[in-house]
Amino acid sequence: MARALYEMKGGDGKRRYTVQQIADRLGVSRATHYRHLKPDKPVSA
């Protein structure tokens, strides 16, 4: 879910949610969010 929120784009082509917003929504720290995104596949641009 964290990756899906991170990759979600708004109508203007920019990310819809900030890392802090995602972390708050999931109840984790920003560092935990970044650690979760790091492994495996790169985030699409």
N, C-alpha and C positions, 0 to 999 in steps of 0.2 A: 504494500500500500504506500509506503514511504516513497519508493521509486516512482510510482504512478503519479503521485501528487507533485513530485519534483519535476517530472517531465511534462506535466500538464501546461499547455500554453493558452494564453488569453487571446482575444480577437486581434490584439496588436502584435502578436508573435512573441511576446515576452513571457517569462514564467509567470504563472498565475499566482503562485504562493511563494513566499520567502522561506528560506530554511527555518527561520525562527517560527514562522506560522505553522509549518509542518511539525516541527518538534513540539510545540505547544499542543497541537491537536492530538499528537500521539502520546503525549505525557513523557517525553524523553528530552535529554539535553541536545543542543546543536551538535556537540562532539559525537554523541551516540548516533545521531542521524547521519553524519558524514562517514562514520565507521561502517554503517550499514550500506551506504551507497558505494563505498570503495571497492569491495570485492567483485569478482566476475567481470561482467560486461561494462563497458564505458557508458556514460549517460549520453543519450543522443542529443545533438545540438540543434 
